[in-house]
Amino acid sequence: MTRSPATPLPPPKARRRLRETAALTQTQLADRVGVTPATVRAWESGRTTPRGRKREAYAKLLKTLAEEETVQAPEPEPESKLEPEAKPQTQPEPEAKPQPEPQPQPQPQPVAAPEPVALTPAQAFDALYAFSAPALVRQTFLLTGRREQARESVERAFQAAWEHWPEVARDRDPVGWVRATAYEYALSPWQRLRPRHRHPEPPPADPGDRTLLNTLLRLPPRHRRTLVLYDGVGLDLPETAAETEASTPATANRLLRAREAVAGRLPALADPQVLHRRLAELASNERLRAAEPPTVRRGGERRARLRTRAAIAFTVALIGTTALTVRTAPTHYEPPVSPGQAVRGVPQRVAPGALSDEELELRQKLRDQVQDGPERLSPRLE
């Protein structure tokens, strides 16, 4: 079975130019194609490429915009290649008066384009934080159902991004880097061991939002994360699989199971478009605020200093323990002392005193016997 060739698409810059020429916003174009604005932004930046039916619809829309741009553009007037026929002259024409030579007009000097201002690392980090932090906090709230944990997870992720800023700044998708780190921290099993996790937070005020949030929290963490990324954030299937570190078939299976679980409890959310809108409403109805960028940067730097000092203290303690061990350790082998054993047949030691009759008899017997063994035999001549 052979696949049909994919529908050709213009380059990413041309896609954006066609949309801007038609005076369409990314949200309006996303509604016409049936995707989210984040997906359109990824298509126009070249970060992702549409596939399947979305690709066909997107290519058809871009073709329509290109045709409208061609129709609206003024057609150049064709130059006449025929010269007027010469008329017979019956009378001499009067001599033309000399026209004054036109004075040369001053040409406008080209204005140099302003050079782009290079941002410092702190300014670039603050811009990234201000752009993506509020949305990331709302998305993380859908994963955890806890407002403070969502805010803390996003702050920890940005602190990690500040520590690895050269790597994050060169990444194709810095927001995706931070989002993956925040989700990993929010869904960590160690969060259950914290004392704050034992105290539940007040649920949403709206009954529909409360039911939807409880349905999400009942899903397994991997299924919940896949559903939020695909139907909440608007990533396509390959991007969701890459961010969750799973294969595309496994990610599709998780997404289908998560949708079935949600639709089983809330049949009105069986439509993916309705589910996407309800997830956005649930995240937007909560008052979730993120800290200021300088505060996050200072917190990350302070945490890095504490870790560095702890590592130095541990290293110094390890070196001191090693030196003490080398100083006090024996320099030669000392065999272990064997455990004592009881010896039978030896009389117990008693204090000196008068000897008993038996002891006197034994002493006399020992004295009478030859102490040096048997007598020595001397050879005699017979």
KEMIVEX-73788 format. One line per field, with one value per residue (C-alpha): residue number from 1; y, x, z; residue in three letters. Coordinates in Angstrom, 2 decimals. Layout:
seq	(NUM; ...)
Y	(Y; ...)
X	(X; ...)
Z	(Z; ...)
type	(ALA; ...)
//
This chain:
seq	(1; 2; 3; 4; 5; 6; 7; 8; 9; 10; 11; 12; 13; 14; 15; 16; 17; 18; 19; 20; 21; 22; 23; 24; 25; 26; 27; 28; 29; 30; 31; 32; 33; 34; 35; 36; 37; 38; 39; 40; 41; 42; 43; 44; 45; 46; 47; 48; 49; 50; 51; 52; 53; 54; 55; 56; 57; 58; 59; 60; 61; 62; 63; 64; 65; 66; 67; 68; 69; 70; 71; 72; 73; 74; 75; 76; 77; 78; 79; 80; 81; 82; 83; 84; 85; 86; 87; 88; 89; 90; 91; 92; 93; 94; 95; 96; 97; 98; 99; 100; 101; 102; 103; 104; 105; 106; 107; 108; 109; 110; 111; 112; 113; 114; 115; 116; 117; 118; 119; 120; 121; 122; 123; 124; 125; 126; 127; 128; 129; 130; 131; 132; 133; 134; 135; 136; 137; 138; 139; 140; 141; 142; 143; 144; 145; 146; 147; 148; 149; 150; 151; 152; 153; 154; 155; 156; 157; 158; 159; 160; 161; 162; 163; 164; 165; 166; 167; 168; 169; 170; 171; 172; 173; 174; 175; 176; 177; 178; 179; 180; 181; 182; 183; 184; 185; 186; 187; 188; 189; 190; 191; 192; 193; 194; 195; 196; 197; 198; 199; 200; 201; 202; 203; 204; 205; 206; 207; 208; 209; 210; 211; 212; 213; 214; 215; 216; 217; 218; 219; 220; 221; 222; 223; 224; 225; 226; 227; 228; 229; 230; 231; 232; 233; 234; 235; 236; 237; 238; 239; 240; 241; 242; 243; 244; 245; 246; 247; 248; 249; 250; 251; 252; 253; 254; 255; 256; 257; 258; 259; 260; 261; 262; 263; 264; 265; 266; 267; 268; 269; 270; 271; 272; 273; 274; 275; 276; 277; 278; 279; 280; 281; 282; 283; 284; 285; 286; 287; 288; 289; 290; 291; 292; 293; 294; 295; 296; 297; 298; 299; 300; 301; 302; 303; 304; 305; 306; 307; 308; 309; 310; 311; 312; 313; 314; 315; 316; 317; 318; 319; 320; 321; 322; 323; 324; 325; 326; 327; 328; 329; 330; 331; 332; 333; 334; 335; 336; 337; 338; 339; 340; 341; 342; 343; 344; 345; 346; 347; 348; 349; 350; 351; 352; 353; 354; 355; 356; 357; 358; 359; 360; 361; 362; 363; 364; 365; 366; 367; 368; 369; 370; 371; 372; 373; 374; 375; 376; 377; 378; 379; 380; 381; 382)
Y	(0.00; 3.29; 6.65; 9.55; 12.44; 15.16; 18.39; 20.99; 24.00; 27.35; 28.15; 29.27; 32.93; 32.85; 31.36; 34.20; 36.79; 35.41; 35.53; 39.09; 40.22; 38.88; 40.80; 37.60; 36.95; 33.62; 32.97; 33.64; 31.40; 28.68; 28.77; 28.37; 25.40; 23.82; 24.02; 26.17; 29.46; 27.79; 25.25; 28.01; 29.80; 26.63; 26.14; 29.70; 29.48; 26.22; 24.39; 21.84; 20.77; 19.94; 16.43; 14.63; 16.46; 19.52; 19.84; 19.64; 22.22; 24.53; 24.21; 24.89; 27.99; 29.32; 28.71; 30.70; 33.57; 33.55; 33.72; 36.61; 38.43; 37.94; 39.25; 42.30; 43.24; 45.85; 44.46; 46.45; 48.23; 46.66; 48.93; 49.58; 48.26; 50.05; 53.53; 56.13; 56.34; 59.34; 61.91; 63.79; 67.31; 69.93; 72.99; 73.55; 73.31; 76.26; 75.86; 74.72; 77.06; 75.82; 74.46; 75.30; 72.44; 70.86; 71.52; 68.38; 67.58; 66.65; 62.91; 61.80; 60.21; 56.59; 56.26; 53.52; 50.92; 50.89; 48.14; 45.52; 46.03; 43.00; 41.92; 40.94; 37.44; 38.86; 40.88; 37.88; 35.70; 38.30; 38.55; 34.77; 34.61; 37.42; 35.84; 32.23; 32.02; 32.89; 30.31; 27.66; 28.16; 27.63; 24.53; 23.05; 23.64; 21.24; 18.57; 18.96; 20.65; 22.70; 26.38; 26.80; 23.65; 24.83; 28.21; 26.64; 24.11; 26.85; 28.94; 25.96; 25.26; 28.86; 28.78; 25.68; 27.49; 30.45; 28.11; 26.56; 29.75; 29.39; 26.00; 27.20; 30.36; 28.29; 25.78; 25.73; 25.93; 27.54; 27.50; 23.76; 23.27; 25.10; 23.40; 19.91; 20.75; 22.20; 19.17; 16.78; 18.63; 18.90; 15.19; 13.97; 11.19; 12.99; 15.67; 13.27; 13.15; 16.88; 18.01; 20.51; 17.69; 16.27; 19.37; 19.67; 23.04; 24.52; 23.23; 25.52; 27.38; 26.32; 22.77; 22.04; 23.10; 21.05; 17.93; 18.38; 18.91; 15.80; 13.82; 14.98; 14.15; 10.61; 9.93; 8.36; 11.02; 10.02; 10.06; 13.36; 14.97; 13.73; 15.07; 18.48; 18.80; 17.73; 19.07; 21.81; 23.32; 22.39; 20.41; 17.85; 14.14; 13.97; 16.98; 15.49; 12.18; 13.92; 15.95; 12.95; 10.80; 8.14; 6.73; 8.16; 5.02; 4.92; 8.61; 8.12; 5.22; 7.32; 10.16; 7.89; 6.30; 9.71; 11.01; 7.91; 8.34; 12.00; 11.32; 8.43; 10.79; 13.96; 12.96; 16.60; 16.72; 13.90; 16.50; 17.49; 21.11; 21.33; 19.66; 22.17; 25.08; 23.69; 23.09; 26.69; 27.96; 25.85; 27.19; 30.78; 30.86; 30.32; 33.31; 32.09; 34.57; 34.15; 35.95; 38.74; 37.73; 39.37; 37.49; 34.17; 34.94; 35.88; 32.77; 30.60; 32.26; 31.89; 28.21; 27.68; 29.33; 27.10; 23.99; 25.10; 25.74; 22.40; 20.63; 22.42; 21.52; 17.89; 17.77; 19.29; 16.82; 13.93; 15.10; 15.51; 12.07; 10.53; 12.30; 11.18; 7.60; 7.63; 9.13; 6.65; 3.51; 0.82; 0.59; -3.20; -6.27; -7.21; -10.72; -10.91; -12.27; -15.72; -16.16; -17.78; -21.46; -23.22; -25.72; -28.76; -30.73; -27.74; -26.98; -23.67; -21.06; -20.48; -18.18; -19.45; -21.22; -24.47; -27.57; -30.28; -33.92; -34.84; -31.99; -32.94; -36.51; -35.40; -33.14; -35.92; -38.26; -35.78; -35.22; -38.91; -39.50; -38.92; -35.49; -36.00; -39.10; -42.66; -43.31; -43.38; -46.80; -47.25; -50.03; -52.70; -55.33; -58.83)
X	(0.00; 1.57; 0.95; -0.29; 2.18; 1.71; 0.05; 2.76; 2.97; 4.75; 7.72; 6.95; 7.70; 5.35; 2.60; 2.84; 2.97; -0.19; -2.03; -0.93; -1.77; -5.29; -5.54; -6.14; -4.95; -3.56; -6.74; -8.97; -6.89; -6.85; -10.67; -10.94; -8.55; -9.85; -6.72; -5.42; -3.51; -0.43; -0.45; -0.67; 2.21; 4.29; 3.47; 4.47; 7.72; 8.69; 8.89; 6.28; 4.63; 0.92; -0.06; -3.12; -6.40; -5.09; -2.35; -4.88; -7.16; -4.23; -2.82; -6.26; -6.71; -3.25; -3.96; -7.19; -5.35; -2.69; -5.35; -7.10; -3.77; -3.19; -6.66; -6.32; -2.90; -3.21; -2.31; 0.36; -0.93; 0.39; 2.67; 1.63; 4.14; 2.54; 3.72; 1.23; 1.02; 2.70; 0.28; 1.00; 2.15; 0.49; 1.82; 5.16; 4.87; 6.05; 9.34; 8.98; 10.18; 13.08; 11.90; 13.91; 15.99; 14.49; 16.40; 17.68; 15.61; 17.48; 17.31; 16.21; 19.00; 18.31; 17.62; 19.61; 17.53; 18.00; 20.25; 18.58; 19.31; 20.91; 19.19; 21.11; 20.53; 18.44; 16.26; 15.74; 14.83; 12.37; 10.75; 10.36; 8.94; 6.46; 5.30; 4.81; 4.64; 0.91; -0.19; 2.14; 0.74; -2.81; -1.77; 0.04; -3.05; -4.93; -2.33; -2.23; -5.47; -3.42; -2.83; 0.25; 1.89; 1.31; 2.88; 5.85; 6.40; 6.58; 8.93; 11.24; 11.24; 12.20; 14.89; 16.33; 16.10; 18.03; 20.76; 21.03; 20.24; 22.79; 21.30; 17.70; 18.34; 19.66; 16.79; 14.28; 11.39; 12.38; 8.77; 8.61; 11.82; 10.35; 6.96; 8.49; 10.51; 7.47; 5.32; 8.01; 8.28; 4.50; 3.88; 6.83; 5.84; 7.78; 5.07; 2.84; 5.32; 5.15; 3.01; 1.18; -0.14; -2.13; -4.32; -6.72; -7.25; -10.72; -12.23; -13.47; -16.69; -18.47; -19.94; -19.04; -15.44; -15.27; -16.54; -14.11; -11.15; -12.01; -12.30; -8.85; -7.29; -8.67; -6.74; -3.28; -0.54; 0.73; -2.76; -3.55; -0.37; -1.01; -4.57; -3.50; -0.72; -2.82; -6.30; -5.32; -2.08; -2.74; 0.38; 0.17; 0.74; 4.50; 5.24; 3.22; 5.05; 8.42; 7.63; 6.28; 9.23; 6.98; 6.38; 3.67; 1.45; 1.73; 0.84; -2.17; -3.33; -3.02; -4.93; -7.79; -8.06; -8.04; -10.76; -12.86; -12.56; -13.56; -16.44; -17.64; -18.23; -18.97; -20.64; -20.87; -17.06; -16.82; -16.10; -12.37; -13.21; -15.63; -13.09; -10.42; -12.73; -13.72; -10.10; -9.27; -12.25; -11.34; -7.79; -8.89; -11.55; -8.96; -7.05; -3.52; -0.69; 3.01; 5.79; 7.81; 10.77; 13.46; 12.11; 12.35; 15.89; 17.04; 15.41; 17.21; 20.55; 20.05; 19.17; 22.24; 24.47; 23.01; 23.62; 27.17; 27.88; 26.35; 28.52; 31.63; 30.78; 30.19; 33.48; 35.37; 33.75; 34.65; 38.27; 38.50; 37.05; 39.48; 42.45; 41.38; 41.01; 44.46; 45.93; 44.39; 44.44; 47.04; 50.15; 50.67; 48.55; 47.47; 46.05; 42.87; 42.99; 41.48; 38.64; 39.47; 38.75; 38.27; 41.06; 39.97; 42.10; 43.92; 43.06; 41.62; 43.87; 43.11; 44.50; 47.63; 46.95; 47.46; 47.56; 45.05; 45.98; 45.44; 47.61; 50.36; 50.24; 50.42; 53.41; 55.28; 54.60; 55.94; 59.06; 59.81; 59.71; 62.79; 62.54; 65.00; 63.46; 64.70; 68.20; 70.94; 72.29; 76.00; 77.47; 79.39; 81.87; 80.77)
Z	(0.00; -1.14; 0.44; -1.61; -1.86; 0.72; -0.37; -1.12; 1.17; 0.77; 3.02; 6.61; 5.85; 2.87; 5.04; 7.47; 4.68; 3.06; 6.38; 7.14; 3.60; 4.05; 7.38; 9.35; 12.86; 13.95; 15.94; 12.92; 10.66; 13.35; 13.53; 9.77; 9.71; 12.92; 15.06; 17.90; 17.52; 19.03; 16.20; 13.58; 15.29; 15.14; 11.44; 10.55; 12.50; 10.78; 14.08; 13.01; 9.75; 9.40; 8.43; 7.16; 6.83; 8.64; 6.02; 3.17; 4.77; 5.53; 2.00; 0.47; 2.60; 1.72; -1.97; -1.66; 0.05; -2.68; -5.41; -3.64; -3.37; -7.11; -7.99; -5.77; -7.17; -9.99; -13.39; -15.27; -18.35; -21.59; -23.53; -27.10; -29.55; -32.53; -33.42; -34.71; -38.47; -40.09; -41.45; -44.69; -43.99; -46.17; -44.40; -42.70; -38.94; -36.93; -35.17; -31.61; -28.93; -26.89; -23.56; -20.47; -19.21; -16.08; -12.95; -11.22; -8.17; -4.99; -4.47; -0.98; 0.96; 1.97; 5.65; 7.29; 9.06; 12.80; 13.99; 16.17; 19.84; 21.42; 24.62; 27.67; 29.06; 31.90; 29.52; 27.22; 30.21; 31.51; 28.08; 27.85; 31.38; 30.83; 27.57; 28.69; 32.50; 32.96; 30.39; 31.81; 35.32; 34.01; 32.08; 35.08; 37.20; 34.89; 35.71; 39.48; 40.52; 43.02; 42.48; 44.67; 43.30; 39.72; 40.45; 42.24; 39.43; 36.80; 38.94; 39.52; 35.78; 34.97; 37.64; 35.98; 32.63; 34.07; 35.32; 31.82; 29.95; 27.11; 26.29; 26.59; 24.55; 21.62; 21.82; 18.96; 21.43; 24.75; 25.93; 25.29; 27.29; 30.29; 29.90; 29.93; 33.07; 34.84; 34.02; 35.24; 38.55; 38.98; 38.34; 40.41; 42.88; 45.61; 45.72; 47.63; 50.52; 51.16; 54.14; 51.92; 49.75; 52.67; 52.90; 49.92; 48.29; 47.74; 44.48; 41.69; 42.41; 39.22; 39.43; 35.80; 36.32; 39.51; 37.74; 34.83; 37.15; 39.20; 35.95; 34.87; 38.21; 38.05; 34.86; 35.08; 35.03; 31.57; 30.05; 31.76; 30.46; 26.92; 26.97; 28.26; 25.67; 22.69; 23.48; 25.90; 24.61; 20.97; 20.08; 17.31; 17.89; 17.06; 19.29; 22.13; 21.74; 21.76; 24.87; 26.78; 25.62; 24.08; 20.63; 18.42; 18.57; 22.37; 22.58; 20.31; 22.49; 25.64; 24.03; 22.93; 26.38; 28.08; 25.76; 26.37; 30.13; 29.95; 27.53; 29.70; 32.61; 30.63; 27.33; 26.26; 25.93; 23.38; 20.65; 20.75; 19.92; 22.84; 25.11; 24.06; 24.80; 28.21; 29.20; 28.28; 30.26; 33.30; 33.32; 32.72; 35.44; 38.18; 39.50; 38.97; 39.14; 38.56; 40.39; 38.81; 36.60; 38.81; 41.82; 39.97; 38.79; 42.28; 43.73; 41.20; 41.88; 45.64; 45.24; 43.07; 45.70; 48.43; 46.38; 45.64; 49.32; 50.29; 47.71; 49.01; 52.63; 51.71; 49.83; 52.76; 55.19; 52.91; 52.65; 56.45; 57.08; 54.61; 56.22; 59.71; 58.53; 56.94; 60.13; 62.57; 60.44; 61.46; 59.32; 59.73; 60.06; 63.55; 63.86; 65.84; 69.38; 69.55; 72.00; 75.34; 76.06; 79.35; 80.29; 82.27; 84.82; 86.30; 89.92; 90.61; 92.13; 95.76; 98.34; 100.24; 103.54; 105.44; 103.28; 103.76; 104.39; 100.77; 99.59; 102.05; 100.85; 97.23; 97.95; 99.71; 96.84; 94.32; 96.37; 96.69; 92.99; 90.84; 89.38; 86.53; 85.12; 85.41; 86.67; 84.15; 83.36; 83.31; 81.11; 83.02; 81.92; 82.51)
type	(MET; THR; ARG; SER; PRO; ALA; THR; PRO; LEU; PRO; PRO; PRO; LYS; ALA; ARG; ARG; ARG; LEU; ARG; GLU; THR; ALA; ALA; LEU; THR; GLN; THR; GLN; LEU; ALA; ASP; ARG; VAL; GLY; VAL; THR; PRO; ALA; THR; VAL; ARG; ALA; TRP; GLU; SER; GLY; ARG; THR; THR; PRO; ARG; GLY; ARG; LYS; ARG; GLU; ALA; TYR; ALA; LYS; LEU; LEU; LYS; THR; LEU; ALA; GLU; GLU; GLU; THR; VAL; GLN; ALA; PRO; GLU; PRO; GLU; PRO; GLU; SER; LYS; LEU; GLU; PRO; GLU; ALA; LYS; PRO; GLN; THR; GLN; PRO; GLU; PRO; GLU; ALA; LYS; PRO; GLN; PRO; GLU; PRO; GLN; PRO; GLN; PRO; GLN; PRO; GLN; PRO; VAL; ALA; ALA; PRO; GLU; PRO; VAL; ALA; LEU; THR; PRO; ALA; GLN; ALA; PHE; ASP; ALA; LEU; TYR; ALA; PHE; SER; ALA; PRO; ALA; LEU; VAL; ARG; GLN; THR; PHE; LEU; LEU; THR; GLY; ARG; ARG; GLU; GLN; ALA; ARG; GLU; SER; VAL; GLU; ARG; ALA; PHE; GLN; ALA; ALA; TRP; GLU; HIS; TRP; PRO; GLU; VAL; ALA; ARG; ASP; ARG; ASP; PRO; VAL; GLY; TRP; VAL; ARG; ALA; THR; ALA; TYR; GLU; TYR; ALA; LEU; SER; PRO; TRP; GLN; ARG; LEU; ARG; PRO; ARG; HIS; ARG; HIS; PRO; GLU; PRO; PRO; PRO; ALA; ASP; PRO; GLY; ASP; ARG; THR; LEU; LEU; ASN; THR; LEU; LEU; ARG; LEU; PRO; PRO; ARG; HIS; ARG; ARG; THR; LEU; VAL; LEU; TYR; ASP; GLY; VAL; GLY; LEU; ASP; LEU; PRO; GLU; THR; ALA; ALA; GLU; THR; GLU; ALA; SER; THR; PRO; ALA; THR; ALA; ASN; ARG; LEU; LEU; ARG; ALA; ARG; GLU; ALA; VAL; ALA; GLY; ARG; LEU; PRO; ALA; LEU; ALA; ASP; PRO; GLN; VAL; LEU; HIS; ARG; ARG; LEU; ALA; GLU; LEU; ALA; SER; ASN; GLU; ARG; LEU; ARG; ALA; ALA; GLU; PRO; PRO; THR; VAL; ARG; ARG; GLY; GLY; GLU; ARG; ARG; ALA; ARG; LEU; ARG; THR; ARG; ALA; ALA; ILE; ALA; PHE; THR; VAL; ALA; LEU; ILE; GLY; THR; THR; ALA; LEU; THR; VAL; ARG; THR; ALA; PRO; THR; HIS; TYR; GLU; PRO; PRO; VAL; SER; PRO; GLY; GLN; ALA; VAL; ARG; GLY; VAL; PRO; GLN; ARG; VAL; ALA; PRO; GLY; ALA; LEU; SER; ASP; GLU; GLU; LEU; GLU; LEU; ARG; GLN; LYS; LEU; ARG; ASP; GLN; VAL; GLN; ASP; GLY; PRO; GLU; ARG; LEU; SER; PRO; ARG; LEU; GLU)
//
